[in-house]
Every structure is written in C-alpha cells, then in structure tokens.
Amino acid sequence: MNAPYSNDLKQSIRTIPDYPKPGILFRDITTLLGDARAFRRAVDELVQPVAGTKIDKVAGIEARGFILGGAVAHQLSAGFVPIRKKGKLPHKTASIAYSLEYGVDEMEVHSDAIHAGERVIIIDDLIATGGTAEGAVKLLKSIGANVVAACFVIDLPDLGGAKKIEALGVPVRTLMTFDGH
C-alpha cells in the first residue's frame, strides 16, 4: 500500500550514481532527514495508516530505521526496539542470519525487547531485495511479536522486496518508489 505523495517529498531524496558500486543508483535519505518539512511529512505519512490502532512497539532496522523509527514510536506513544548488526547489543539477544544482495549477514534484537503477542511495526528507510526486512520479520516473530506492518520511505519495486514481505503475511507501506536498482 503506497501513500500518495507530492513531488516535493520525492524530490527531497538525493540520488548518488555508482555508489556503493558501479551501476547502482543509491537513494540517499539524509537530504530528506535534513529538511524539517520533508522529515516531518515522511514521519506523519508513516504513522497515518496505523494511527488510532494499538501499536506496542516500533522496531527500527539499523541505522536509518533508528532515526525514522524513533520519531514514529514517539508519534504513536509506542516503545522503540533497535534491530542491530551482530555483536552491538549488550544484553541477551535473539539473532537471525539473513541474505543481502551481495552476501549474508546477521542481525540481533534483545530477547526481552518484545513480549509475546505485542503488536509491532518495522521501520526502515528503503526496501530493495527484501533480505534485511525479511530477516527482521522472522527475528521479531521468533521472539513472539505480532508484526502488523513493515513501513519504508522508499521502495525499489523492480527488486521485489515488498512482495517478499507481503508473502510473509505482513502488509507493506511505502511512501514512494524509484525504478531500477
């Protein structure tokens, strides 16, 4: 489910060609984050579909998901749960290996961050192939979360990530799409 957005929000995204490798068009949200109006609007649009429903926790995927997720959690009066790269959390963790476009990595969450049945939304800046988001959904479900949505500022639909998350039974919310990789 994509939100209607104006060109000004999409225009707040900087595109960097050939990063991190030749042929990639990197969609950089730091310009959106630095624009107070665009940042506020993006957070409001991420919150809008779940406003008025019970959300217990917002899980942000490292690193830009922390920025967006913290703001969304504040707006929803929900707790915030960081999903981090392996070895970054100080307490007992649950972990999962997940596929990246160019390899495999591992992410963790504190094993006591979510109580069984809590309603959780996942937030990140971008969904491409869906490997990271899929890992986050599976990780949160493994500790008892009821993942009710996965929300992203940007979708790269040519890479199929949003469909991968929807196939897990989790609705996907994106604010804008860009063609290509």
N, C-alpha and C positions, 0 to 999 in steps of 0.2 A: 504494500500500500504506500504509494508515494504522495507526499504533500504537495499541494500547489505552491509554487514559489515564484518570486519575482526575479527578473534578471539581475537585480542588484545583489541578491544573496548569492546567486551563482557566480556573478562577476567578482565577488569577494574572494574567490578561490584562485590562487596563483598556480599556474602550470609551469613545471620545470622540465624541459626536454632532456632526454638521455640521463636521467637520474633514477635509480642508482646505477643503471647500466644502459648502454646504447639501445635505442628503440623504445624505451619506457617514457611515458609522459606522467611524471609524478604530480599528483594533485595535492597541493600544499595548503592545509587549512590554517596555518599560522597567520596568514593575512586576514582571514575571517575572524580569528580569535582576537586580533589586534584592533578590529573595527568594532567599537562598542555597540553600534546599532545592529550590525550583522550578527555578532555573537549573541546578543540578547534575543534576536529574532530566531536564530537557529535553536537556542535552548527552548524558547517558547514553542516552537513547532515540534521539537522532540517530545515535549511534555504533553502537548494538546491531546493526542489520541488516548492517553491514559489518565488525564486529569479527571478527577471525580471517581476514580476506581481505586481500590485498595492496592497499593504497591508498598511492600515492606522494605525492599532493598533495591538499589540500583548498583549493578556490577559494571565497573569500568575496566576496559582492557588497556593494559599498559601500552603506550604512555598517553596518547592524546585522549583516550577514553577516560582517563582520570580527570582531565580538565572539564570535558563535557559532562561526564557522569556526576561529578561533584555538584555542578550547577543544577543538573536535572534533579538529583536527590534533594537538594535544598528546596527547589520549587515544589516537589511532591511531598515534602516533610517525611522523607524516607531515609533509611540508613544507606551508607555507601560502602561497597565491598571492592577492594582492588584485586584484580586478577593480574598476577605478576609473572615475570620470567622466573624460571627455576633459580632457587637459592637467594631470593630477595626478601622473603618473609621470615620474621624471627620466631614464630611460634609453630606448633604442629600444623602441617599442611596436607592437603589432598592435591594430587597432581595428575596431569594427563599429557601424553605426547600427542602432537598434532602435526599435520602436514602443512608446509609452506609451499609457495610456488617453486622454490628452489631448494627444498630440503625438509628436514624435520626439526622441531624444537619442542620444548616442554614448558607448560605453564602451571602455576600453583595458585591456590587460594587457602586462607586459613580454614582448617577443617571445622572450626566452630563459628564461622562467619555468618552462616545461614542455618536457621532451624528448619526442620522438616516441614514442608508444605508452604513455606513463606513464598509470597508472590514477588518475583524478581524480573526486572528488565535489564537487558545487556545494552551497553552503550559503547560505541567506538566511532572514530571519525570516518572510516571508509570500509566498505566490503568489496573485495575483489574475487578471489577464488573461493573464499569462504572457509578456508582451513582453520584460521585462528578463531573465527566466530563459532564454527562447528565444535572445536575443542572447548571453547568457553561454555557452550550449551551443555555438552556432555559432562564437563567437570562440575558445573553447578548442579545438574541433575543427580550426579553421583553423591552429592552431599545433601540431597533432599529438597533442592529448590524446585519450585513450580515456575519455570521460565515462561512468562506470559508474552514477551515480545523481545525482539532484537532491533535496536534503532541505530541508524547510521546517518551521518550528514550526506555522504557520497556513496553511490552505487556505481560500479563498473559492470553493467549487466552482461556485456559480452563474455565475461569470465565466469558467470553462473553461480556466484556465491550466494546470492539471495535465495535462489531456488533451492540450493543445498540446505539452507537453514529452514526454509518453509517445509521441505521434505521431512524434517525432524519434528514437525508439528508446531513450530514457533513462527508466529506472524512476524514479518519484517516490515519495518518502517524506514524509508529513506527520504531525504529532503530534495535530492537532485541526482541526476545521472550524467555520466560522461561516457561517450563512445570510446571504444578501444581499450588499451591496457593501461 
